[in-house]
Amino acid sequence: MDDFPLMRVSDFDECFKVAPSLQSMSFNLGRGRNVSIDCLRLDKVHPFISGNKWYKLKHHIYSACSSGKSGLLSFGGAHSNHLHALAFAGKKLEFKTIGVVRGHPLKELTPTLQDCVDWGMTLQWLSRRDYRNVAPLKCIQDYSKKYPDIWVIPEGGASDHGILGVQELFTDLWSLGKLNHDVIACPVGSGATLAGVVSAKLGGAQCIGFSALKRAYDLESRVESYLNLAETINPWQICHDYHFGGFAKINTRLTDFISDVHQKQGVLLDPVYTSKMLYGLLELVNQGRIKSNARILAVHTGGIQGWRGFGDKLPELT
């Protein structure tokens, strides 16, 4: 952390201006499944604000600055990558931060929440029932009234601000000639990242989202609502078949896959989002549901710190 002193927002944003790397991946696919797969290594852009997190946060933070707010508040679970990134950004930009955590106070904080506290975040707790029953818009309104000097960010940064950051990233990469793909695949939680990809200038690439949630069939309507004012809309769909039992659920089939990818590709996937996305993507290829000779981009959205919440379930990484 000593490498990241206190910074202005504009200077901090410069840390993320370098184009993320693309890594070619090679898999043993079925006969006739001649596709190329690249991985967009967003997990490598920053050691603490990993993956897609900064891109969904930066316009919230810009707006907080322009609105004269003194702090940032958002929502998440006990292992939230989003709260983890927000707490670090708040520390480095001298914003006070508040994390509203789903569940009851823990006797011992998770490693994720301990980092958040160490970085100066104040934690509040909301029961799972109350957390689930609070509509995002009402939540923003209520907390904004309660904390008029605080900029309130929806869970996962899911709003026009968050989507714009992702859209800008992918449009910039496409403009630089970095993205020349027929298919772009990404995990889906809130739907904000997928909406950002879908609304970016990509030359009409097919965008496939892989839901990390079980029976979250409202995701399509959620993404559509984000796209109401989009000038560009690439073809898109969400696959709901590879959640492995539900959010943050894993089994040996998935951990064996993660180990295999790490061993053969040198890429560590997270257990909640990217591993399920890549597993599902390869299934679609082998089923012939993606055309032969397609150029495919798999987006690694980070979240590796989340492995700390799985105890001894981290697979053997040889």
C-alpha positions, 0 to 999 in steps of 0.5 A: 500500500505504500506504493499508493500514497494519497492522491487526487481523483484525476491522478488516481484515475491515471493509474487505470489509463493503461490498457489492460492486457489480453492473454491468449488461452488454449483449450482442448475443444471438440472436433470442428470447434475452431475458435480463438479465446482471449482473456481480458485481464482486468484482474491485473489492473490494480492490486486492491481495486481489481477487475471491473471495480474502478470502472464502475466507481470512478464516475460516482467518485467524480460526481461526489467531488463535483457535488461537494460530498465528503464521503461515499456509502454503498452496500454489499455482503461480508465478502464484497469485492465492491466494498473492498475496492470502495474502502481502498479508493476512499482511503487513498482519495481521503473520502470517508466511506460507509459500508452497509453490510448484508446480515448481522454483525459478526463476532469476527470480521471476514478478511474482506471487511477487516481490510475495509475497516483497516482502510477507514470504512465505517460498517453498518449492518442490515438484516438479510430480510431488510436488505432484500426488501429495500428497493435500490431507488428507495434505498438511494433516496432514504440514505441520501436524506439520512446522509446529505453530505454523502454520495450514495452508490448502489450495490456493485456500482450499478447505475448510469454512473457505473455503466458509463465507466465500463462502456468507456473502457470497452469503447476505448479498447475497441477504438485502439484496435485491442478488441476485434472479437465476434463474441464477448463474454462476462459474468453477471451479478448486478448486470451493470458490467454487461450493460456497459459492454453491450452499450460500448462501440464494439462493431456489433460483437455478440455479448453473452453474460453468465449469471452468477445467481440462481433463477435471477430471471429479472436480470434481462429486464434490469439490463434493458432498463440500463440501456434505455438511453444507449446510443449503441446496443450490441446483440446480447443474451444472458445464460442462466445455466452455470451458477453451480447451485447459486451465488457463491456456491461451488463444488469439486467440478468447479474447483477442479476446473479452476485448478486446471485453468490455473495450471495450463493457462496461468490464470487464477479465476475467482470462485463466484463469477469468472470461473462460472463464466468461463466454464459456461463459455466453453460448454457453449463452444463445445455444444456448437452454440458459438460459430466455428472460427469465432474470435472470443473475448472472456472478461476477467472481472477480478474478485480474487480477494474473495477466495479468502471467504472460502477457507480451505476450499481454494483448489490445489494450484500447482 
